[in-house]
Amino acid sequence: MTRHTLLASTGAALVLILSAAPVAAASVQTPGVQGLPYDARRGVFTFAAGLDASLPAVVQVTTLGQSRGPRSDGDPKPSQGGSGVIIDAANGIIVTNHHVIENGQKFTVDMIDGRLFDATLIGADKATDIAVLKIEASGLSQVQTVDSDTLRTGDLAFAVGYPLGLDQTLTMGVISGLNRSGMGDAIEDYIQTDAAVNSGNSGGPLLDSRGRLIGINTSILSGGMGGGNDGIAFAVPTRIMMFVVDQLRATGEVKRGQIGVALGSLTAERAREMGLNLVRGAVVYDAAPGSSAEQAGLRPGDVITRIQNRPVANAGSVQATVGIARPGATLPVVYLRDGREATASLTVQSADLAAVRVGRSAAMARGLTFRNSGEGAGAQVTVVEGGSVAATAGVQAGDVVVEVGGARVADMAALAAALRTTNGAVDLTVMRDGERTTISLPG
């Protein structure tokens, strides 16, 4: 029943397309306003002319890992496979997924022309599920890369790879959605497509109707027990892919900035609690002392609706934008506070945070967050990070630090300054429940 419905729908769609866009059979048409691309010699509608040049650049990637048990030959055993795509033929650069090469000891690349090459891992980034391999070979093809920000929902899309043990396979669908997140990775801004993607397609390209690279196929959502294709697949957009690839090629690792803000996605329930009539945005839960978010004036309860002129669907939208911004970059944001729109600029900071950070109303050091005590002397501990040296030493939230190494501290700034100049172990004198206690804080 399902199959019959699918075939009937497909046939009806083709009738509508052909009747709405007649094409003369006397010449070959290219994609455009006149209709579908047409091969007059064979008398068929086809996208082959646009895709032919890209297909030789799609490769099969096999990852071999160390055997868990004893092996007589001492060779690594095949552990997993996937797909990849050549983006730089001159230098043999291939992009695939991090999860395709994860835990691998050796990598091989099969070409569509039958050639087999050993590959070297240049680098991998788990947060975006991108990895870069290199082969030494001549006569390679490469794909043309296009900016994924130019995509629109409804554009045709083609997934290419080596699924389920088959040879190179091409499937067609449309862009079903953009800016998808919430799949569990650290940085998510996925392209969603209904082009059939299955096990083995991971790391292969998602192409537009002209055969240009728009994303790297990375995951699917499946309602079935077998994990097969249900028409919901996700690809890392080239906007994110190229940022990662460029850094991996240059240094072998990815360095990201941060803005020091804890975010949550705006839900319908949360919107009702806040009296808002929208359900798209990122809610600020906290801004770290001395962070870019605090300096920009963001407060708990603010709802970020745009960042870098891009709409914010959820917390993942902000994380994706910040995650591919270099330290020092400026990101304009639009946010709501008490229902009123405001703007700010966030300067992306290095991910290597200073050991001691001082903000407008709080400071952080050695796993402690503290503020002025309000009693005219000392600094009150408001948060003790679990597992930190301060927590192990026995510092508790509510303690008021009045001395560091025997020297009195007047406020949070003085406490921060004392901890900044003391790298090793130090004694803290705190007031707790009216009693004076000395706690040795390890270095």
Secondary structure, 3 states (H helix, E strand, C coil): CHHHHHHHHHHHHHHHHHHHCCCCCCCCECCECCECCEECCCCEECCHHHHCCCHHHEEEEEEEECCCCCCCCCCCEEEEEEEEEEEECCCCEEEECHHHHCCCCEEEEECCCCCEEEEEEEEEECCCCEEEEECCCCCCCCCCECCHHHCCCCCEEEEEECHHHCCCEEEEEEEEEEEECCCCCCCCCEEEECCCCCCCCCCCEEECCCCCEEEEEEEECCCCCCCCCCCCEEEEEHHHHHHHHHHHHHHCCCCCEECCEEEEECCHHHHHHHCCCCCCCEEEEEECCCCHHHHCCCCCCCEEEEECCEECCCHHHHHHHHHCCCCCCEEEEEEEECCEEEEEEEECEECCCCCEEECCCCEEECCEEEEECCCCCCEEEEEECCCCHHHHHCCCCCCEEEEECCEECCCHHHHHHHHHCCCCCEEEEEEECCEEEEEEECC
